[in-house]
Amino acid sequence: MLAELGYLSLLLATGLALLQGLLPWLGLRLASRPLLGCATPLALLVALLLGAALLLLAGCFGQDDFTLVYVAQHANSALPLGFKLAAVWGGHEGSMLFFVFALGLWGALVALCSRRVDPLITTRVLAIMGLIVGLFGLYTLIFSSPFDRQFPGPLEGRDLNPMLQDIGLIIHPPLLYLGYVGFAVNFAFAMAALHSGRLDGAVAHWSRPWALGSWVFLTAGIVLGSWWAYYELGWGGWWFWDPVENASLLPWLLGTALLHALVVCEKRGAYGHAVLLLSIFTFSLSLLGTFVVRSGVLTSVHAFAVDPSRGLTLLLLLGLLLTCALTLFALRADIRAPYARFGLLSKEGLLGAAILLLCVACASVLLGTFYPMVFQSLHL
């Protein structure tokens, strides 16, 4: 019964998220206050339903419901309760549910904490967040549902991977996902700025706290993961160039650059277009990390799944979002940002150099990580 309620919660949340992503745009076109005002309550309701789905899945683990395929594959009756709850995000399907929940949670926080933001900007941001939640909710429902049943269920589950039976599993993945997903807010602000034709210090001021929050979560997740990796398997040798570790480093590097660009944009009105591009690519690299973990294209001890069809669908979602974002940027590239003059050795000039250095470092890690896949695909 819990599994069916969880599936229903996820289904309702996905449908409402799609409404959240569509109705505000209709409201903007029709100048309808009721349609514009529906974004905030929908965002809150979506987050509550996704939280309920996650809690119901945790309840299935607590009850040792092995008729659920996901529970049977990642737990058994002898597993301590803390690890049973952590196993909720210990595999592909559960981690995708947490990923969608984190998206909904950030959307709800935007709805609650944006009273001082231009309402039209907030409406656009919530609409874009709703579309993203809806797309990944559909992916989870169709390809990666953790609520699939099997009859008859086994008498005992397979157990959780012994390496994952650690306090690190309880804390590390949620921090990492909250960091990954948080950059969706900056992506949404960038799209809202492009759509509205407005890019100024105020928009940067509204966007910067979300970038900082995401960066803090991602940093904490990476640091905890490094510590966990060190005492579990030993840091060094082949481990330090693990593709999934690199996948979390890539958005961290661009996220750091984004924070620097937002400061200059807010204070001096410069680097506006850099803010837009960094917001787009930071979130895109977060999604790329999600693809790497689940596609099997790169060998990693972190891999959740090696199903090429699911990986290909994630890659198509990433391509869709990136294509739409860059197309909008190209169409609105003439957006007027405040112009500021400063010297090459000024504070702003040095921050620009730091941003460029971080981007070069990110490009180097990206090339080094994906070179083997490109090499094999070209049969070189």
C-alpha positions as CSV (number, residue, x, y, z in Angstrom):
1,M,0.0,0.0,0.0
2,L,2.8,2.4,0.8
3,A,4.4,1.8,-2.6
4,E,1.2,2.6,-4.4
5,L,0.7,5.8,-2.4
6,G,4.3,6.7,-3.1
7,Y,3.8,6.2,-6.9
8,L,0.6,8.2,-6.8
9,S,2.4,11.0,-5.0
10,L,5.2,11.0,-7.6
11,L,2.6,10.9,-10.4
12,L,0.6,13.8,-9.0
13,A,3.8,15.8,-8.3
14,T,4.9,15.4,-11.9
15,G,1.6,16.5,-13.3
16,L,1.4,19.5,-11.0
17,A,5.0,20.4,-11.8
18,L,4.2,20.4,-15.5
19,L,1.2,22.7,-14.8
20,Q,3.6,24.9,-12.7
21,G,5.8,25.1,-15.8
22,L,3.0,25.9,-18.3
23,L,0.3,28.0,-16.6
24,P,2.5,31.0,-15.6
25,W,3.6,31.4,-19.2
26,L,0.0,31.5,-20.3
27,G,-0.6,34.0,-17.5
28,L,2.2,36.2,-18.8
29,R,0.7,36.2,-22.3
30,L,-2.9,36.8,-21.1
31,A,-1.9,39.2,-18.3
32,S,-3.9,37.0,-15.9
33,R,-3.2,37.5,-12.2
34,P,-4.7,34.1,-11.2
35,L,-2.5,32.2,-13.6
36,L,0.5,34.2,-12.6
37,G,-0.2,33.6,-8.9
38,C,-0.6,29.8,-9.2
39,A,3.2,29.3,-9.5
40,T,3.9,29.7,-5.8
41,P,1.2,27.3,-4.4
42,L,2.0,24.7,-7.1
43,A,5.7,24.8,-6.2
44,L,4.9,24.2,-2.5
45,L,2.4,21.4,-3.3
46,V,4.9,19.7,-5.7
47,A,7.6,19.8,-3.0
48,L,5.2,18.3,-0.4
49,L,4.1,15.5,-2.7
50,L,7.7,14.6,-3.6
51,G,8.7,14.6,0.0
52,A,5.8,12.3,0.7
53,A,6.9,9.9,-2.1
54,L,10.4,9.8,-0.6
55,L,9.1,9.2,2.9
56,L,6.8,6.4,1.7
57,L,9.7,4.7,-0.1
58,A,11.6,4.9,3.2
59,G,8.6,3.3,4.9
60,C,8.8,0.4,2.4
61,F,12.5,-0.1,3.4
62,G,11.5,0.1,7.1
63,Q,8.9,-2.6,6.6
64,D,11.3,-4.9,4.6
65,D,8.8,-4.9,1.7
66,F,10.7,-7.2,-0.6
67,T,7.9,-7.3,-3.1
68,L,9.3,-3.9,-4.2
69,V,12.2,-4.7,-6.6
70,Y,14.2,-1.7,-5.4
71,V,14.0,-2.7,-1.8
72,A,14.9,-6.3,-2.5
73,Q,18.0,-5.2,-4.4
74,H,19.3,-2.8,-1.8
75,A,18.4,-4.1,1.7
76,N,17.7,-7.1,3.8
77,S,16.0,-7.7,7.2
78,A,19.3,-7.7,9.1
79,L,20.4,-4.3,7.8
80,P,20.4,-1.6,10.6
81,L,17.5,0.9,10.3
82,G,19.8,3.8,9.6
83,F,21.3,2.1,6.6
84,K,17.9,1.0,5.4
85,L,16.8,4.6,5.3
86,A,20.1,5.6,3.6
87,A,19.5,2.8,1.0
88,V,16.6,5.0,-0.2
89,W,19.2,6.9,-2.2
90,G,21.7,4.1,-2.4
91,G,20.7,2.9,-5.8
92,H,19.8,4.4,-9.2
93,E,16.0,4.5,-8.8
94,G,15.9,5.9,-5.3
95,S,18.7,8.4,-6.1
96,M,16.6,9.7,-9.0
97,L,13.6,10.1,-6.7
98,F,15.8,12.1,-4.3
99,F,17.1,14.1,-7.2
100,V,13.6,15.1,-8.3
101,F,12.7,15.8,-4.6
102,A,15.7,18.1,-4.3
103,L,14.6,20.0,-7.4
104,G,11.1,20.4,-5.9
105,L,12.6,21.5,-2.6
106,W,14.7,24.3,-4.1
107,G,11.7,25.4,-6.1
108,A,9.6,25.6,-2.9
109,L,12.4,27.6,-1.2
110,V,12.4,30.1,-4.1
111,A,8.6,30.5,-3.7
112,L,9.0,31.1,0.0
113,C,12.1,33.3,0.0
114,S,11.5,35.6,-2.9
115,R,9.1,38.2,-1.5
116,R,11.6,41.0,-2.3
117,V,12.2,39.8,-5.8
118,D,10.3,41.3,-8.8
119,P,7.2,39.1,-9.0
120,L,7.4,38.7,-12.7
121,I,11.0,37.4,-12.4
122,T,9.9,35.0,-9.6
123,T,7.1,33.7,-11.7
124,R,9.4,33.0,-14.6
125,V,11.9,31.3,-12.3
126,L,9.2,29.1,-10.8
127,A,7.8,28.2,-14.2
128,I,11.2,27.1,-15.4
129,M,11.8,25.1,-12.2
130,G,8.4,23.4,-12.7
131,L,9.4,22.3,-16.2
132,I,12.6,20.9,-15.0
133,V,10.9,19.0,-12.1
134,G,8.2,17.8,-14.6
135,L,10.8,16.5,-17.1
136,F,12.8,14.6,-14.5
137,G,9.6,13.4,-12.8
138,L,8.5,11.9,-16.1
139,Y,11.9,10.2,-16.6
140,T,11.7,8.7,-13.1
141,L,8.1,7.4,-13.6
142,I,8.8,5.9,-17.0
143,F,12.4,4.6,-16.8
144,S,13.4,4.6,-13.1
145,S,10.5,4.1,-10.8
146,P,11.5,2.8,-7.4
147,F,7.9,1.6,-6.8
148,D,7.8,-1.4,-9.2
149,R,6.4,-4.6,-7.7
150,Q,7.4,-8.2,-8.1
151,F,5.3,-11.2,-7.2
152,P,6.1,-13.3,-5.4
153,G,8.7,-11.3,-3.5
154,P,11.9,-13.0,-2.3
155,L,12.1,-14.1,1.4
156,E,15.2,-12.0,1.8
157,G,16.8,-9.0,0.1
158,R,20.3,-8.9,-1.5
159,D,21.6,-6.4,1.0
160,L,23.3,-3.1,0.5
161,N,26.8,-2.9,-1.0
162,P,29.1,-3.4,2.1
163,M,31.2,-0.3,1.0
164,L,28.0,1.8,1.3
165,Q,27.2,0.6,4.8
166,D,28.8,3.7,6.3
167,I,27.8,7.0,7.9
168,G,29.1,8.6,4.7
169,L,26.2,7.2,2.7
170,I,23.7,8.8,5.1
171,I,25.2,12.3,4.6
172,H,27.3,12.5,1.5
173,P,24.8,11.8,-1.3
174,P,22.1,14.2,0.0
175,L,24.6,17.0,0.3
176,L,26.0,16.3,-3.2
177,Y,22.5,16.2,-4.8
178,L,21.4,19.4,-3.0
179,G,24.5,21.1,-4.4
180,Y,24.0,19.7,-7.9
181,V,20.3,20.6,-8.1
182,G,20.7,24.0,-6.4
183,F,22.3,25.4,-9.5
184,A,19.0,24.8,-11.3
185,V,17.8,28.0,-9.5
186,N,20.6,30.0,-11.1
187,F,19.8,28.4,-14.4
188,A,16.2,29.4,-14.0
189,F,17.2,33.0,-13.1
190,A,19.4,33.2,-16.2
191,M,16.5,32.0,-18.4
192,A,14.2,34.5,-16.7
193,A,16.6,37.3,-17.2
194,L,16.9,36.4,-20.9
195,H,13.2,36.1,-21.4
196,S,12.4,39.4,-19.6
197,G,15.3,41.2,-21.3
198,R,16.5,42.4,-17.9
199,L,20.0,41.8,-16.6
200,D,21.2,44.2,-13.9
201,G,22.7,44.3,-10.5
202,A,19.3,43.5,-8.9
203,V,18.9,40.2,-10.8
204,A,22.5,39.3,-9.8
205,H,21.7,40.2,-6.2
206,W,18.6,37.9,-6.2
207,S,20.5,35.1,-7.8
208,R,23.7,35.2,-5.8
209,P,22.4,33.6,-2.5
210,W,21.2,30.6,-4.4
211,A,24.5,30.1,-6.1
212,L,26.2,30.4,-2.7
213,G,23.9,27.9,-1.0
214,S,24.4,25.4,-3.8
215,W,28.2,25.9,-3.7
216,V,28.2,25.3,0.0
217,F,26.3,22.1,-0.2
218,L,28.4,20.9,-3.2
219,T,31.6,21.7,-1.4
220,A,30.5,19.9,1.8
221,G,29.5,16.9,-0.3
222,I,32.8,16.8,-2.1
223,V,34.9,17.2,1.1
224,L,32.9,14.5,2.9
225,G,33.2,12.2,-0.1
226,S,36.9,12.7,-0.2
227,W,37.2,11.8,3.5
228,W,35.0,8.7,3.0
229,A,37.0,7.6,0.0
230,Y,40.3,8.1,1.9
231,Y,39.5,5.8,4.8
232,E,37.4,3.3,2.8
233,L,39.7,2.5,-0.1
234,G,42.7,4.9,0.2
235,W,43.0,8.1,-1.7
236,G,45.5,8.0,-4.6
237,G,46.5,5.8,-7.5
238,W,43.5,5.1,-9.8
239,W,41.0,6.4,-7.2
240,F,41.8,10.1,-7.4
241,W,40.9,10.3,-11.1
242,D,37.6,8.6,-10.7
243,P,35.2,9.9,-13.4
244,V,32.3,10.5,-10.9
245,E,34.6,12.4,-8.5
246,N,35.6,14.5,-11.5
247,A,31.9,14.9,-12.4
248,S,31.2,16.6,-9.1
249,L,34.4,18.8,-9.4
250,L,33.3,20.2,-12.8
251,P,30.2,22.1,-11.6
252,W,32.1,23.1,-8.5
253,L,34.7,24.8,-10.6
254,L,32.2,26.7,-12.7
255,G,30.0,27.4,-9.7
256,T,33.0,29.1,-8.1
257,A,33.5,31.1,-11.2
258,L,29.8,32.0,-11.2
259,L,30.0,33.3,-7.7
260,H,32.8,35.6,-8.6
261,A,31.0,36.8,-11.7
262,L,27.8,37.5,-9.7
263,V,29.7,39.6,-7.3
264,V,31.1,41.8,-10.1
265,C,27.7,42.0,-11.8
266,E,26.0,43.0,-8.7
267,K,28.5,45.6,-7.6
268,R,29.7,47.0,-10.9
269,G,27.2,45.8,-13.5
270,A,29.9,43.9,-15.5
271,Y,30.3,40.3,-16.6
272,G,26.5,40.0,-17.2
273,H,26.8,37.7,-20.2
274,A,29.4,35.6,-18.3
275,V,26.8,35.2,-15.5
276,L,24.3,33.9,-18.0
277,L,26.7,31.4,-19.7
278,L,28.1,30.2,-16.4
279,S,24.6,29.7,-15.0
280,I,23.7,27.6,-18.0
281,F,26.9,25.5,-18.1
282,T,27.1,25.0,-14.4
283,F,23.7,23.3,-14.2
284,S,24.4,21.5,-17.5
285,L,27.6,20.0,-15.9
286,S,25.5,19.0,-12.9
287,L,23.2,17.0,-15.2
288,L,26.2,15.6,-17.0
289,G,27.4,14.2,-13.7
290,T,24.0,12.5,-13.3
291,F,24.4,11.0,-16.8
292,V,27.9,9.7,-16.1
293,V,26.8,7.9,-12.9
294,R,23.9,6.1,-14.6
295,S,24.9,5.5,-18.3
296,G,27.9,3.1,-18.0
297,V,29.9,5.1,-20.6
298,L,32.7,5.5,-18.1
299,T,34.0,2.9,-15.6
300,S,33.6,4.0,-12.0
301,V,33.2,2.4,-8.6
302,H,30.4,5.0,-8.0
303,A,28.3,3.9,-11.0
304,F,24.6,3.3,-10.0
305,A,23.5,1.8,-13.2
306,V,24.9,0.7,-16.6
307,D,21.7,0.7,-18.6
308,P,22.5,2.4,-21.9
309,S,18.8,3.2,-22.6
310,R,18.3,5.1,-19.3
311,G,21.7,6.9,-19.8
312,L,20.7,7.9,-23.4
313,T,17.4,9.3,-22.1
314,L,19.3,11.4,-19.5
315,L,21.6,12.6,-22.3
316,L,18.6,13.6,-24.4
317,L,17.2,15.5,-21.5
318,L,20.5,17.3,-21.0
319,G,20.7,18.1,-24.7
320,L,17.2,19.4,-24.7
321,L,17.8,21.8,-21.8
322,L,21.2,22.9,-23.1
323,T,19.9,23.5,-26.6
324,C,16.9,25.5,-25.5
325,A,19.0,27.6,-23.1
326,L,21.7,28.4,-25.7
327,T,19.1,29.1,-28.3
328,L,17.4,31.6,-26.0
329,F,20.8,33.1,-25.3
330,A,21.6,33.4,-29.0
331,L,18.3,35.1,-29.7
332,R,18.6,37.5,-26.8
333,A,22.3,38.0,-26.8
334,D,21.8,41.7,-27.4
335,I,20.3,42.0,-23.9
336,R,21.5,45.3,-22.4
337,A,23.6,44.9,-19.3
338,P,25.1,47.9,-17.5
339,Y,28.5,48.9,-18.9
340,A,31.4,49.5,-16.5
341,R,35.0,50.5,-17.0
342,F,37.8,49.2,-15.0
343,G,41.5,48.6,-15.4
344,L,43.2,45.3,-16.1
345,L,44.8,45.2,-12.7
346,S,41.8,46.4,-10.8
347,K,39.8,44.1,-8.5
348,E,37.3,43.4,-11.2
349,G,40.0,42.7,-13.8
350,L,41.7,40.2,-11.4
351,L,38.4,38.6,-10.7
352,G,37.9,38.2,-14.4
353,A,41.3,36.5,-14.6
354,A,40.3,34.1,-11.8
355,I,37.0,33.3,-13.7
356,L,39.0,32.5,-16.8
357,L,41.4,30.3,-14.9
358,L,38.6,28.4,-13.3
359,C,36.9,27.9,-16.7
360,V,40.2,26.6,-18.2
361,A,40.6,24.2,-15.3
362,C,37.1,23.0,-15.8
363,A,37.7,22.4,-19.5
364,S,40.9,20.5,-18.8
365,V,39.2,18.2,-16.3
366,L,36.3,17.7,-18.7
367,L,38.6,16.8,-21.6
368,G,40.7,14.5,-19.4
369,T,37.6,12.7,-18.0
370,F,35.7,12.1,-21.3
371,Y,38.7,11.6,-23.6
372,P,38.6,7.8,-23.1
373,M,35.0,7.7,-24.2
374,V,35.7,9.8,-27.3
375,F,38.8,7.7,-28.0
376,Q,36.8,4.5,-27.9
377,S,33.9,5.9,-29.9
378,L,36.3,7.0,-32.7
379,H,38.1,3.6,-32.6
380,L,41.5,5.3,-32.3
